[in-house]
Amino acid sequence: MADHSPAGPVELGAQMDYAEHEKTYNLFTSLTKYSALGCAAILIGMAFGFFAGGAVSGFIVFLLAFVVGAFLLR
């Protein structure tokens, strides 16, 4: 039972699936981008609700910040 894998350098070994790699990278960057936007929008909404209004106005500011941020990040 001999191992017939390439014995050369790793860089010359198996073929890479660059299309799948590109899709995975784009998904990762999109999830990271919108997760950071969500965290920032939550913090802005919480700060506004605590200092300037109440829970309802804080939620409205959160939604507004998230929608504007999503529009800008496209």
Predicted model as a PDB file, atoms N, CA, C, CB and O in Angstrom, pLDDT in the B-factor column:
MODEL        1                                                                  
ATOM      1  N   MET A   1       0.829  -1.177   0.000  1.00 59.00           N  
ATOM      2  CA  MET A   1       0.000   0.000   0.000  1.00 59.00           C  
ATOM      3  C   MET A   1       0.876   1.243   0.000  1.00 59.00           C  
ATOM      4  CB  MET A   1      -0.944  -0.004   1.201  1.00 59.00           C  
ATOM      5  O   MET A   1       1.073   1.880   1.035  1.00 59.00           O  
ATOM      6  N   ALA A   2       1.372   1.562  -1.115  1.00 63.00           N  
ATOM      7  CA  ALA A   2       2.259   2.712  -1.237  1.00 63.00           C  
ATOM      8  C   ALA A   2       1.443   3.997  -1.294  1.00 63.00           C  
ATOM      9  CB  ALA A   2       3.151   2.584  -2.487  1.00 63.00           C  
ATOM     10  O   ALA A   2       0.322   4.023  -1.802  1.00 63.00           O  
ATOM     11  N   ASP A   3       2.022   5.036  -0.772  1.00 69.00           N  
ATOM     12  CA  ASP A   3       1.410   6.362  -0.819  1.00 69.00           C  
ATOM     13  C   ASP A   3       1.855   7.031  -2.114  1.00 69.00           C  
ATOM     14  CB  ASP A   3       1.804   7.227   0.437  1.00 69.00           C  
ATOM     15  O   ASP A   3       3.046   7.268  -2.319  1.00 69.00           O  
ATOM     16  N   HIS A   4       0.903   7.334  -2.981  1.00 67.00           N  
ATOM     17  CA  HIS A   4       1.227   7.905  -4.289  1.00 67.00           C  
ATOM     18  C   HIS A   4       0.991   9.410  -4.338  1.00 67.00           C  
ATOM     19  CB  HIS A   4       0.407   7.226  -5.367  1.00 67.00           C  
ATOM     20  O   HIS A   4       0.806   9.973  -5.417  1.00 67.00           O  
ATOM     21  N   SER A   5       0.996  10.063  -3.180  1.00 66.00           N  
ATOM     22  CA  SER A   5       0.819  11.511  -3.180  1.00 66.00           C  
ATOM     23  C   SER A   5       2.113  12.171  -3.650  1.00 66.00           C  
ATOM     24  CB  SER A   5       0.415  12.026  -1.766  1.00 66.00           C  
ATOM     25  O   SER A   5       3.186  11.576  -3.551  1.00 66.00           O  
ATOM     26  N   PRO A   6       2.015  13.395  -4.160  1.00 60.00           N  
ATOM     27  CA  PRO A   6       3.215  14.069  -4.657  1.00 60.00           C  
ATOM     28  C   PRO A   6       4.248  14.241  -3.544  1.00 60.00           C  
ATOM     29  CB  PRO A   6       2.850  15.437  -5.255  1.00 60.00           C  
ATOM     30  O   PRO A   6       3.904  14.579  -2.412  1.00 60.00           O  
ATOM     31  N   ALA A   7       5.503  14.008  -3.874  1.00 62.00           N  
ATOM     32  CA  ALA A   7       6.571  14.124  -2.882  1.00 62.00           C  
ATOM     33  C   ALA A   7       7.283  15.471  -2.976  1.00 62.00           C  
ATOM     34  CB  ALA A   7       7.579  12.992  -3.057  1.00 62.00           C  
ATOM     35  O   ALA A   7       8.211  15.735  -2.211  1.00 62.00           O  
ATOM     36  N   GLY A   8       6.866  16.311  -3.893  1.00 60.00           N  
ATOM     37  CA  GLY A   8       7.509  17.619  -4.081  1.00 60.00           C  
ATOM     38  C   GLY A   8       7.015  18.626  -3.067  1.00 60.00           C  
ATOM     39  O   GLY A   8       6.349  18.269  -2.095  1.00 60.00           O  
ATOM     40  N   PRO A   9       7.340  19.873  -3.294  1.00 62.00           N  
ATOM     41  CA  PRO A   9       6.897  20.921  -2.376  1.00 62.00           C  
ATOM     42  C   PRO A   9       5.372  21.033  -2.335  1.00 62.00           C  
ATOM     43  CB  PRO A   9       7.506  22.262  -2.779  1.00 62.00           C  
ATOM     44  O   PRO A   9       4.688  20.692  -3.301  1.00 62.00           O  
ATOM     45  N   VAL A  10       4.857  21.509  -1.220  1.00 62.00           N  
ATOM     46  CA  VAL A  10       3.416  21.639  -1.052  1.00 62.00           C  
ATOM     47  C   VAL A  10       2.831  22.596  -2.087  1.00 62.00           C  
ATOM     48  CB  VAL A  10       3.085  22.123   0.362  1.00 62.00           C  
ATOM     49  O   VAL A  10       1.706  22.399  -2.548  1.00 62.00           O  
ATOM     50  N   GLU A  11       3.574  23.614  -2.448  1.00 63.00           N  
ATOM     51  CA  GLU A  11       3.074  24.599  -3.403  1.00 63.00           C  
ATOM     52  C   GLU A  11       2.776  23.978  -4.764  1.00 63.00           C  
ATOM     53  CB  GLU A  11       4.077  25.725  -3.562  1.00 63.00           C  
ATOM     54  O   GLU A  11       1.970  24.516  -5.523  1.00 63.00           O  
ATOM     55  N   LEU A  12       3.406  22.872  -5.077  1.00 63.00           N  
ATOM     56  CA  LEU A  12       3.201  22.216  -6.366  1.00 63.00           C  
ATOM     57  C   LEU A  12       2.299  21.001  -6.260  1.00 63.00           C  
ATOM     58  CB  LEU A  12       4.526  21.810  -6.955  1.00 63.00           C  
ATOM     59  O   LEU A  12       2.155  20.261  -7.233  1.00 63.00           O  
ATOM     60  N   GLY A  13       1.697  20.779  -5.119  1.00 60.00           N  
ATOM     61  CA  GLY A  13       0.896  19.586  -4.864  1.00 60.00           C  
ATOM     62  C   GLY A  13      -0.487  19.652  -5.480  1.00 60.00           C  
ATOM     63  O   GLY A  13      -0.628  19.816  -6.691  1.00 60.00           O  
ATOM     64  N   ALA A  14      -1.498  19.525  -4.655  1.00 63.00           N  
ATOM     65  CA  ALA A  14      -2.879  19.423  -5.107  1.00 63.00           C  
ATOM     66  C   ALA A  14      -3.353  20.724  -5.754  1.00 63.00           C  
ATOM     67  CB  ALA A  14      -3.788  19.057  -3.938  1.00 63.00           C  
ATOM     68  O   ALA A  14      -2.895  21.816  -5.416  1.00 63.00           O  
ATOM     69  N   GLN A  15      -4.267  20.572  -6.678  1.00 73.00           N  
ATOM     70  CA  GLN A  15      -4.870  21.725  -7.329  1.00 73.00           C  
ATOM     71  C   GLN A  15      -5.821  22.420  -6.359  1.00 73.00           C  
ATOM     72  CB  GLN A  15      -5.613  21.304  -8.619  1.00 73.00           C  
ATOM     73  O   GLN A  15      -6.522  21.761  -5.591  1.00 73.00           O  
ATOM     74  N   MET A  16      -5.842  23.745  -6.398  1.00 73.00           N  
ATOM     75  CA  MET A  16      -6.718  24.525  -5.529  1.00 73.00           C  
ATOM     76  C   MET A  16      -8.018  24.843  -6.264  1.00 73.00           C  
ATOM     77  CB  MET A  16      -6.018  25.829  -5.067  1.00 73.00           C  
ATOM     78  O   MET A  16      -8.034  25.061  -7.476  1.00 73.00           O  
ATOM     79  N   ASP A  17      -9.089  24.863  -5.507  1.00 81.00           N  
ATOM     80  CA  ASP A  17     -10.386  25.250  -6.047  1.00 81.00           C  
ATOM     81  C   ASP A  17     -10.570  26.745  -5.757  1.00 81.00           C  
ATOM     82  CB  ASP A  17     -11.560  24.384  -5.422  1.00 81.00           C  
ATOM     83  O   ASP A  17     -11.157  27.128  -4.745  1.00 81.00           O  
ATOM     84  N   TYR A  18     -10.061  27.565  -6.656  1.00 86.00           N  
ATOM     85  CA  TYR A  18     -10.030  29.003  -6.405  1.00 86.00           C  
ATOM     86  C   TYR A  18     -11.429  29.625  -6.407  1.00 86.00           C  
ATOM     87  CB  TYR A  18      -9.164  29.689  -7.445  1.00 86.00           C  
ATOM     88  O   TYR A  18     -11.664  30.604  -5.698  1.00 86.00           O  
ATOM     89  N   ALA A  19     -12.333  29.092  -7.168  1.00 88.00           N  
ATOM     90  CA  ALA A  19     -13.694  29.642  -7.171  1.00 88.00           C  
ATOM     91  C   ALA A  19     -14.350  29.432  -5.808  1.00 88.00           C  
ATOM     92  CB  ALA A  19     -14.549  28.987  -8.288  1.00 88.00           C  
ATOM     93  O   ALA A  19     -14.993  30.340  -5.283  1.00 88.00           O  
ATOM     94  N   GLU A  20     -14.193  28.252  -5.240  1.00 90.00           N  
ATOM     95  CA  GLU A  20     -14.768  27.973  -3.923  1.00 90.00           C  
ATOM     96  C   GLU A  20     -14.069  28.801  -2.845  1.00 90.00           C  
ATOM     97  CB  GLU A  20     -14.662  26.469  -3.593  1.00 90.00           C  
ATOM     98  O   GLU A  20     -14.712  29.284  -1.913  1.00 90.00           O  
ATOM     99  N   HIS A  21     -12.781  28.958  -2.973  1.00 89.00           N  
ATOM    100  CA  HIS A  21     -12.033  29.792  -2.027  1.00 89.00           C  
ATOM    101  C   HIS A  21     -12.524  31.241  -2.072  1.00 89.00           C  
ATOM    102  CB  HIS A  21     -10.523  29.733  -2.335  1.00 89.00           C  
ATOM    103  O   HIS A  21     -12.680  31.877  -1.030  1.00 89.00           O  
ATOM    104  N   GLU A  22     -12.760  31.747  -3.246  1.00 94.00           N  
ATOM    105  CA  GLU A  22     -13.238  33.118  -3.408  1.00 94.00           C  
ATOM    106  C   GLU A  22     -14.635  33.284  -2.806  1.00 94.00           C  
ATOM    107  CB  GLU A  22     -13.251  33.507  -4.896  1.00 94.00           C  
ATOM    108  O   GLU A  22     -14.909  34.298  -2.164  1.00 94.00           O  
ATOM    109  N   LYS A  23     -15.516  32.310  -3.003  1.00 95.00           N  
ATOM    110  CA  LYS A  23     -16.862  32.382  -2.415  1.00 95.00           C  
ATOM    111  C   LYS A  23     -16.795  32.365  -0.893  1.00 95.00           C  
ATOM    112  CB  LYS A  23     -17.732  31.216  -2.914  1.00 95.00           C  
ATOM    113  O   LYS A  23     -17.510  33.119  -0.233  1.00 95.00           O  
ATOM    114  N   THR A  24     -15.945  31.514  -0.335  1.00 95.00           N  
ATOM    115  CA  THR A  24     -15.806  31.432   1.116  1.00 95.00           C  
ATOM    116  C   THR A  24     -15.251  32.734   1.679  1.00 95.00           C  
ATOM    117  CB  THR A  24     -14.900  30.258   1.505  1.00 95.00           C  
ATOM    118  O   THR A  24     -15.728  33.216   2.707  1.00 95.00           O  
ATOM    119  N   TYR A  25     -14.265  33.300   1.027  1.00 96.00           N  
ATOM    120  CA  TYR A  25     -13.677  34.569   1.475  1.00 96.00           C  
ATOM    121  C   TYR A  25     -14.712  35.690   1.433  1.00 96.00           C  
ATOM    122  CB  TYR A  25     -12.459  34.939   0.603  1.00 96.00           C  
ATOM    123  O   TYR A  25     -14.800  36.483   2.370  1.00 96.00           O  
ATOM    124  N   ASN A  26     -15.492  35.765   0.364  1.00 96.00           N  
ATOM    125  CA  ASN A  26     -16.512  36.813   0.250  1.00 96.00           C  
ATOM    126  C   ASN A  26     -17.581  36.659   1.325  1.00 96.00           C  
ATOM    127  CB  ASN A  26     -17.159  36.782  -1.139  1.00 96.00           C  
ATOM    128  O   ASN A  26     -18.048  37.652   1.881  1.00 96.00           O  
ATOM    129  N   LEU A  27     -17.974  35.415   1.622  1.00 96.00           N  
ATOM    130  CA  LEU A  27     -18.957  35.179   2.678  1.00 96.00           C  
ATOM    131  C   LEU A  27     -18.400  35.602   4.032  1.00 96.00           C  
ATOM    132  CB  LEU A  27     -19.371  33.698   2.711  1.00 96.00           C  
ATOM    133  O   LEU A  27     -19.095  36.243   4.820  1.00 96.00           O  
ATOM    134  N   PHE A  28     -17.147  35.244   4.303  1.00 97.00           N  
ATOM    135  CA  PHE A  28     -16.529  35.606   5.577  1.00 97.00           C  
ATOM    136  C   PHE A  28     -16.436  37.120   5.743  1.00 97.00           C  
ATOM    137  CB  PHE A  28     -15.140  34.984   5.685  1.00 97.00           C  
ATOM    138  O   PHE A  28     -16.750  37.644   6.812  1.00 97.00           O  
ATOM    139  N   THR A  29     -16.012  37.820   4.709  1.00 96.00           N  
ATOM    140  CA  THR A  29     -15.886  39.271   4.823  1.00 96.00           C  
ATOM    141  C   THR A  29     -17.257  39.943   4.966  1.00 96.00           C  
ATOM    142  CB  THR A  29     -15.151  39.833   3.601  1.00 96.00           C  
ATOM    143  O   THR A  29     -17.388  40.934   5.686  1.00 96.00           O  
ATOM    144  N   SER A  30     -18.266  39.413   4.290  1.00 96.00           N  
ATOM    145  CA  SER A  30     -19.613  39.979   4.429  1.00 96.00           C  
ATOM    146  C   SER A  30     -20.158  39.767   5.834  1.00 96.00           C  
ATOM    147  CB  SER A  30     -20.563  39.356   3.401  1.00 96.00           C  
ATOM    148  O   SER A  30     -20.727  40.683   6.428  1.00 96.00           O  
ATOM    149  N   LEU A  31     -19.985  38.558   6.368  1.00 96.00           N  
ATOM    150  CA  LEU A  31     -20.461  38.296   7.727  1.00 96.00           C  
ATOM    151  C   LEU A  31     -19.734  39.159   8.744  1.00 96.00           C  
ATOM    152  CB  LEU A  31     -20.286  36.824   8.077  1.00 96.00           C  
ATOM    153  O   LEU A  31     -20.350  39.659   9.685  1.00 96.00           O  
ATOM    154  N   THR A  32     -18.447  39.337   8.567  1.00 97.00           N  
ATOM    155  CA  THR A  32     -17.673  40.175   9.479  1.00 97.00           C  
ATOM    156  C   THR A  32     -18.120  41.630   9.394  1.00 97.00           C  
ATOM    157  CB  THR A  32     -16.178  40.064   9.170  1.00 97.00           C  
ATOM    158  O   THR A  32     -18.267  42.306  10.412  1.00 97.00           O  
ATOM    159  N   LYS A  33     -18.331  42.096   8.188  1.00 96.00           N  
ATOM    160  CA  LYS A  33     -18.720  43.494   7.970  1.00 96.00           C  
ATOM    161  C   LYS A  33     -20.079  43.785   8.606  1.00 96.00           C  
ATOM    162  CB  LYS A  33     -18.760  43.814   6.462  1.00 96.00           C  
ATOM    163  O   LYS A  33     -20.230  44.783   9.311  1.00 96.00           O  
ATOM    164  N   TYR A  34     -21.068  42.923   8.362  1.00 96.00           N  
ATOM    165  CA  TYR A  34     -22.401  43.181   8.882  1.00 96.00           C  
ATOM    166  C   TYR A  34     -22.510  42.874  10.375  1.00 96.00           C  
ATOM    167  CB  TYR A  34     -23.417  42.366   8.115  1.00 96.00           C  
ATOM    168  O   TYR A  34     -23.361  43.449  11.054  1.00 96.00           O  
ATOM    169  N   SER A  35     -21.678  41.994  10.897  1.00 97.00           N  
ATOM    170  CA  SER A  35     -21.653  41.776  12.342  1.00 97.00           C  
ATOM    171  C   SER A  35     -21.098  42.997  13.062  1.00 97.00           C  
ATOM    172  CB  SER A  35     -20.820  40.534  12.686  1.00 97.00           C  
ATOM    173  O   SER A  35     -21.627  43.400  14.097  1.00 97.00           O  
ATOM    174  N   ALA A  36     -20.046  43.583  12.529  1.00 97.00           N  
ATOM    175  CA  ALA A  36     -19.492  44.807  13.120  1.00 97.00           C  
ATOM    176  C   ALA A  36     -20.501  45.946  13.032  1.00 97.00           C  
ATOM    177  CB  ALA A  36     -18.177  45.205  12.417  1.00 97.00           C  
ATOM    178  O   ALA A  36     -20.633  46.737  13.965  1.00 97.00           O  
ATOM    179  N   LEU A  37     -21.206  46.027  11.919  1.00 97.00           N  
ATOM    180  CA  LEU A  37     -22.243  47.051  11.770  1.00 97.00           C  
ATOM    181  C   LEU A  37     -23.349  46.843  12.799  1.00 97.00           C  
ATOM    182  CB  LEU A  37     -22.830  47.028  10.342  1.00 97.00           C  
ATOM    183  O   LEU A  37     -23.830  47.803  13.401  1.00 97.00           O  
ATOM    184  N   GLY A  38     -23.751  45.590  13.001  1.00 97.00           N  
ATOM    185  CA  GLY A  38     -24.791  45.299  13.985  1.00 97.00           C  
ATOM    186  C   GLY A  38     -24.372  45.691  15.394  1.00 97.00           C  
ATOM    187  O   GLY A  38     -25.168  46.254  16.146  1.00 97.00           O  
ATOM    188  N   CYS A  39     -23.126  45.395  15.756  1.00 97.00           N  
ATOM    189  CA  CYS A  39     -22.625  45.773  17.086  1.00 97.00           C  
ATOM    190  C   CYS A  39     -22.603  47.283  17.254  1.00 97.00           C  
ATOM    191  CB  CYS A  39     -21.218  45.204  17.315  1.00 97.00           C  
ATOM    192  O   CYS A  39     -23.014  47.802  18.291  1.00 97.00           O  
ATOM    193  N   ALA A  40     -22.126  47.986  16.237  1.00 97.00           N  
ATOM    194  CA  ALA A  40     -22.079  49.447  16.313  1.00 97.00           C  
ATOM    195  C   ALA A  40     -23.487  50.034  16.391  1.00 97.00           C  
ATOM    196  CB  ALA A  40     -21.331  50.024  15.099  1.00 97.00           C  
ATOM    197  O   ALA A  40     -23.723  50.973  17.151  1.00 97.00           O  
ATOM    198  N   ALA A  41     -24.422  49.491  15.615  1.00 97.00           N  
ATOM    199  CA  ALA A  41     -25.794  50.000  15.633  1.00 97.00           C  
ATOM    200  C   ALA A  41     -26.456  49.735  16.983  1.00 97.00           C  
ATOM    201  CB  ALA A  41     -26.618  49.361  14.505  1.00 97.00           C  
ATOM    202  O   ALA A  41     -27.215  50.572  17.472  1.00 97.00           O  
ATOM    203  N   ILE A  42     -26.179  48.583  17.588  1.00 97.00           N  
ATOM    204  CA  ILE A  42     -26.733  48.289  18.919  1.00 97.00           C  
ATOM    205  C   ILE A  42     -26.191  49.282  19.949  1.00 97.00           C  
ATOM    206  CB  ILE A  42     -26.393  46.832  19.345  1.00 97.00           C  
ATOM    207  O   ILE A  42     -26.944  49.801  20.774  1.00 97.00           O  
ATOM    208  N   LEU A  43     -24.886  49.542  19.897  1.00 97.00           N  
ATOM    209  CA  LEU A  43     -24.305  50.489  20.850  1.00 97.00           C  
ATOM    210  C   LEU A  43     -24.871  51.896  20.667  1.00 97.00           C  
ATOM    211  CB  LEU A  43     -22.787  50.519  20.703  1.00 97.00           C  
ATOM    212  O   LEU A  43     -25.146  52.586  21.647  1.00 97.00           O  
ATOM    213  N   ILE A  44     -25.043  52.317  19.429  1.00 96.00           N  
ATOM    214  CA  ILE A  44     -25.614  53.648  19.174  1.00 96.00           C  
ATOM    215  C   ILE A  44     -27.048  53.714  19.679  1.00 96.00           C  
ATOM    216  CB  ILE A  44     -25.565  53.988  17.666  1.00 96.00           C  
ATOM    217  O   ILE A  44     -27.440  54.695  20.311  1.00 96.00           O  
ATOM    218  N   GLY A  45     -27.831  52.679  19.406  1.00 96.00           N  
ATOM    219  CA  GLY A  45     -29.216  52.650  19.874  1.00 96.00           C  
ATOM    220  C   GLY A  45     -29.321  52.608  21.390  1.00 96.00           C  
ATOM    221  O   GLY A  45     -30.183  53.268  21.970  1.00 96.00           O  
ATOM    222  N   MET A  46     -28.452  51.839  22.039  1.00 96.00           N  
ATOM    223  CA  MET A  46     -28.471  51.782  23.501  1.00 96.00           C  
ATOM    224  C   MET A  46     -28.087  53.115  24.118  1.00 96.00           C  
ATOM    225  CB  MET A  46     -27.534  50.695  24.000  1.00 96.00           C  
ATOM    226  O   MET A  46     -28.699  53.558  25.090  1.00 96.00           O  
ATOM    227  N   ALA A  47     -27.067  53.755  23.548  1.00 95.00           N  
ATOM    228  CA  ALA A  47     -26.647  55.058  24.074  1.00 95.00           C  
ATOM    229  C   ALA A  47     -27.753  56.095  23.893  1.00 95.00           C  
ATOM    230  CB  ALA A  47     -25.355  55.532  23.377  1.00 95.00           C  
ATOM    231  O   ALA A  47     -28.029  56.878  24.802  1.00 95.00           O  
ATOM    232  N   PHE A  48     -28.375  56.099  22.735  1.00 95.00           N  
ATOM    233  CA  PHE A  48     -29.452  57.068  22.503  1.00 95.00           C  
ATOM    234  C   PHE A  48     -30.629  56.783  23.430  1.00 95.00           C  
ATOM    235  CB  PHE A  48     -29.913  57.030  21.027  1.00 95.00           C  
ATOM    236  O   PHE A  48     -31.205  57.708  24.003  1.00 95.00           O  
ATOM    237  N   GLY A  49     -30.987  55.512  23.579  1.00 94.00           N  
ATOM    238  CA  GLY A  49     -32.099  55.173  24.462  1.00 94.00           C  
ATOM    239  C   GLY A  49     -31.822  55.503  25.911  1.00 94.00           C  
ATOM    240  O   GLY A  49     -32.742  55.857  26.648  1.00 94.00           O  
ATOM    241  N   PHE A  50     -30.571  55.395  26.339  1.00 94.00           N  
ATOM    242  CA  PHE A  50     -30.236  55.679  27.733  1.00 94.00           C  
ATOM    243  C   PHE A  50     -30.177  57.172  28.003  1.00 94.00           C  
ATOM    244  CB  PHE A  50     -28.909  55.039  28.096  1.00 94.00           C  
ATOM    245  O   PHE A  50     -30.698  57.636  29.018  1.00 94.00           O  
ATOM    246  N   PHE A  51     -29.550  57.933  27.111  1.00 94.00           N  
ATOM    247  CA  PHE A  51     -29.314  59.341  27.378  1.00 94.00           C  
ATOM    248  C   PHE A  51     -30.408  60.268  26.853  1.00 94.00           C  
ATOM    249  CB  PHE A  51     -28.013  59.738  26.789  1.00 94.00           C  
ATOM    250  O   PHE A  51     -30.640  61.323  27.443  1.00 94.00           O  
ATOM    251  N   ALA A  52     -31.086  59.908  25.766  1.00 91.00           N  
ATOM    252  CA  ALA A  52     -31.983  60.869  25.141  1.00 91.00           C  
ATOM    253  C   ALA A  52     -33.450  60.446  25.129  1.00 91.00           C  
ATOM    254  CB  ALA A  52     -31.539  61.117  23.750  1.00 91.00           C  
ATOM    255  O   ALA A  52     -34.328  61.303  25.035  1.00 91.00           O  
ATOM    256  N   GLY A  53     -33.726  59.192  25.218  1.00 82.00           N  
ATOM    257  CA  GLY A  53     -35.119  58.784  25.083  1.00 82.00           C  
ATOM    258  C   GLY A  53     -35.411  57.565  25.933  1.00 82.00           C  
ATOM    259  O   GLY A  53     -35.016  57.479  27.096  1.00 82.00           O  
ATOM    260  N   GLY A  54     -36.096  56.647  25.336  1.00 90.00           N  
ATOM    261  CA  GLY A  54     -36.436  55.414  26.029  1.00 90.00           C  
ATOM    262  C   GLY A  54     -36.140  54.232  25.136  1.00 90.00           C  
ATOM    263  O   GLY A  54     -35.379  54.332  24.174  1.00 90.00           O  
ATOM    264  N   ALA A  55     -36.752  53.110  25.470  1.00 92.00           N  
ATOM    265  CA  ALA A  55     -36.490  51.877  24.741  1.00 92.00           C  
ATOM    266  C   ALA A  55     -36.982  51.960  23.302  1.00 92.00           C  
ATOM    267  CB  ALA A  55     -37.144  50.702  25.446  1.00 92.00           C  
ATOM    268  O   ALA A  55     -36.313  51.480  22.387  1.00 92.00           O  
ATOM    269  N   VAL A  56     -38.132  52.558  23.101  1.00 94.00           N  
ATOM    270  CA  VAL A  56     -38.699  52.619  21.753  1.00 94.00           C  
ATOM    271  C   VAL A  56     -37.856  53.525  20.858  1.00 94.00           C  
ATOM    272  CB  VAL A  56     -40.157  53.123  21.801  1.00 94.00           C  
ATOM    273  O   VAL A  56     -37.552  53.168  19.719  1.00 94.00           O  
ATOM    274  N   SER A  57     -37.483  54.682  21.365  1.00 94.00           N  
ATOM    275  CA  SER A  57     -36.671  55.582  20.540  1.00 94.00           C  
ATOM    276  C   SER A  57     -35.277  55.010  20.306  1.00 94.00           C  
ATOM    277  CB  SER A  57     -36.566  56.962  21.200  1.00 94.00           C  
ATOM    278  O   SER A  57     -34.699  55.219  19.239  1.00 94.00           O  
ATOM    279  N   GLY A  58     -34.729  54.296  21.279  1.00 94.00           N  
ATOM    280  CA  GLY A  58     -33.446  53.638  21.087  1.00 94.00           C  
ATOM    281  C   GLY A  58     -33.518  52.562  20.016  1.00 94.00           C  
ATOM    282  O   GLY A  58     -32.591  52.405  19.222  1.00 94.00           O  
ATOM    283  N   PHE A  59     -34.618  51.824  19.995  1.00 95.00           N  
ATOM    284  CA  PHE A  59     -34.803  50.788  18.968  1.00 95.00           C  
ATOM    285  C   PHE A  59     -34.949  51.411  17.586  1.00 95.00           C  
ATOM    286  CB  PHE A  59     -36.037  49.925  19.288  1.00 95.00           C  
ATOM    287  O   PHE A  59     -34.429  50.882  16.603  1.00 95.00           O  
ATOM    288  N   ILE A  60     -35.657  52.534  17.513  1.00 96.00           N  
ATOM    289  CA  ILE A  60     -35.815  53.220  16.229  1.00 96.00           C  
ATOM    290  C   ILE A  60     -34.462  53.729  15.724  1.00 96.00           C  
ATOM    291  CB  ILE A  60     -36.815  54.392  16.362  1.00 96.00           C  
ATOM    292  O   ILE A  60     -34.165  53.624  14.533  1.00 96.00           O  
ATOM    293  N   VAL A  61     -33.653  54.271  16.612  1.00 96.00           N  
ATOM    294  CA  VAL A  61     -32.324  54.739  16.217  1.00 96.00           C  
ATOM    295  C   VAL A  61     -31.453  53.551  15.801  1.00 96.00           C  
ATOM    296  CB  VAL A  61     -31.655  55.526  17.375  1.00 96.00           C  
ATOM    297  O   VAL A  61     -30.681  53.656  14.848  1.00 96.00           O  
ATOM    298  N   PHE A  62     -31.570  52.426  16.506  1.00 96.00           N  
ATOM    299  CA  PHE A  62     -30.838  51.215  16.114  1.00 96.00           C  
ATOM    300  C   PHE A  62     -31.199  50.794  14.702  1.00 96.00           C  
ATOM    301  CB  PHE A  62     -31.126  50.070  17.089  1.00 96.00           C  
ATOM    302  O   PHE A  62     -30.313  50.534  13.888  1.00 96.00           O  
ATOM    303  N   LEU A  63     -32.490  50.723  14.400  1.00 97.00           N  
ATOM    304  CA  LEU A  63     -32.922  50.334  13.053  1.00 97.00           C  
ATOM    305  C   LEU A  63     -32.430  51.329  12.007  1.00 97.00           C  
ATOM    306  CB  LEU A  63     -34.453  50.224  12.992  1.00 97.00           C  
ATOM    307  O   LEU A  63     -31.964  50.936  10.938  1.00 97.00           O  
ATOM    308  N   LEU A  64     -32.535  52.599  12.314  1.00 97.00           N  
ATOM    309  CA  LEU A  64     -32.089  53.630  11.381  1.00 97.00           C  
ATOM    310  C   LEU A  64     -30.583  53.526  11.142  1.00 97.00           C  
ATOM    311  CB  LEU A  64     -32.450  55.028  11.913  1.00 97.00           C  
ATOM    312  O   LEU A  64     -30.133  53.617   9.999  1.00 97.00           O  
ATOM    313  N   ALA A  65     -29.804  53.337  12.201  1.00 97.00           N  
ATOM    314  CA  ALA A  65     -28.352  53.221  12.063  1.00 97.00           C  
ATOM    315  C   ALA A  65     -27.983  51.982  11.263  1.00 97.00           C  
ATOM    316  CB  ALA A  65     -27.680  53.178  13.441  1.00 97.00           C  
ATOM    317  O   ALA A  65     -27.060  52.023  10.449  1.00 97.00           O  
ATOM    318  N   PHE A  66     -28.696  50.876  11.487  1.00 97.00           N  
ATOM    319  CA  PHE A  66     -28.383  49.649  10.759  1.00 97.00           C  
ATOM    320  C   PHE A  66     -28.724  49.767   9.282  1.00 97.00           C  
ATOM    321  CB  PHE A  66     -29.127  48.474  11.367  1.00 97.00           C  
ATOM    322  O   PHE A  66     -27.957  49.318   8.430  1.00 97.00           O  
ATOM    323  N   VAL A  67     -29.858  50.363   8.974  1.00 97.00           N  
ATOM    324  CA  VAL A  67     -30.259  50.504   7.566  1.00 97.00           C  
ATOM    325  C   VAL A  67     -29.327  51.465   6.837  1.00 97.00           C  
ATOM    326  CB  VAL A  67     -31.719  51.000   7.461  1.00 97.00           C  
ATOM    327  O   VAL A  67     -28.908  51.182   5.715  1.00 97.00           O  
ATOM    328  N   VAL A  68     -29.002  52.577   7.447  1.00 97.00           N  
ATOM    329  CA  VAL A  68     -28.074  53.534   6.795  1.00 97.00           C  
ATOM    330  C   VAL A  68     -26.712  52.908   6.631  1.00 97.00           C  
ATOM    331  CB  VAL A  68     -27.955  54.844   7.611  1.00 97.00           C  
ATOM    332  O   VAL A  68     -26.086  53.064   5.582  1.00 97.00           O  
ATOM    333  N   GLY A  69     -26.234  52.201   7.646  1.00 96.00           N  
ATOM    334  CA  GLY A  69     -24.928  51.545   7.553  1.00 96.00           C  
ATOM    335  C   GLY A  69     -24.907  50.467   6.494  1.00 96.00           C  
ATOM    336  O   GLY A  69     -23.928  50.337   5.758  1.00 96.00           O  
ATOM    337  N   ALA A  70     -25.990  49.679   6.404  1.00 95.00           N  
ATOM    338  CA  ALA A  70     -26.050  48.626   5.376  1.00 95.00           C  
ATOM    339  C   ALA A  70     -26.069  49.239   3.981  1.00 95.00           C  
ATOM    340  CB  ALA A  70     -27.298  47.734   5.578  1.00 95.00           C  
ATOM    341  O   ALA A  70     -25.476  48.693   3.051  1.00 95.00           O  
ATOM    342  N   PHE A  71     -26.753  50.380   3.836  1.00 97.00           N  
ATOM    343  CA  PHE A  71     -26.762  51.052   2.542  1.00 97.00           C  
ATOM    344  C   PHE A  71     -25.367  51.558   2.179  1.00 97.00           C  
ATOM    345  CB  PHE A  71     -27.761  52.215   2.553  1.00 97.00           C  
ATOM    346  O   PHE A  71     -24.955  51.461   1.023  1.00 97.00           O  
ATOM    347  N   LEU A  72     -24.642  52.095   3.155  1.00 95.00           N  
ATOM    348  CA  LEU A  72     -23.305  52.616   2.899  1.00 95.00           C  
ATOM    349  C   LEU A  72     -22.274  51.517   2.666  1.00 95.00           C  
ATOM    350  CB  LEU A  72     -22.869  53.478   4.049  1.00 95.00           C  
ATOM    351  O   LEU A  72     -21.293  51.741   1.957  1.00 95.00           O  
ATOM    352  N   LEU A  73     -22.473  50.339   3.244  1.00 92.00           N  
ATOM    353  CA  LEU A  73     -21.506  49.257   3.119  1.00 92.00           C  
ATOM    354  C   LEU A  73     -21.685  48.422   1.847  1.00 92.00           C  
ATOM    355  CB  LEU A  73     -21.600  48.363   4.319  1.00 92.00           C  
ATOM    356  O   LEU A  73     -20.837  47.581   1.550  1.00 92.00           O  
ATOM    357  N   ARG A  74     -22.745  48.628   1.107  1.00 88.00           N  
ATOM    358  CA  ARG A  74     -22.960  47.820  -0.100  1.00 88.00           C  
ATOM    359  C   ARG A  74     -21.875  47.973  -1.092  1.00 88.00           C  
ATOM    360  CB  ARG A  74     -24.244  48.166  -0.740  1.00 88.00           C  
ATOM    361  O   ARG A  74     -21.919  47.354  -2.156  1.00 88.00           O  
TER     362      ARG A  74                                                      
ENDMDL                                                                          
END                                                                             
